[in-house]
């Protein structure tokens, strides 16, 4: 009887065959790489932070305040247009640099910087 049992049932192994994989050939593979929700969130925060850094740099060199009286923008003896540098000096650039360093740490996964 034991010989018949061995023929009917395959032998049981305690370990998987090293040639086998967990891929089921009947399932459809995703079209592209699977990205987790956490990775998508980190990417969104990184893009928002990079946009903030870029806007700080742009605001340093563009006109942020312009005084207009009626239709006239130039008044003799008065400066009527101010850039971010005129108003804040190098502070916006320093803030952009600090934000860039914090962003690099947050993207890497450091919780205090996030």
Secondary structure, DSSP 8 states (H G I E B T S, - for coil): -HHHHHHHS----SS--TT--S--TTS---SS----HHHHHHHHHHHHHHHHHHHHHHHHHSEEEE--BTTB---TTS--EEEHHHHHTTHHHHHHHHHHHHHHHHHHT-TTT-
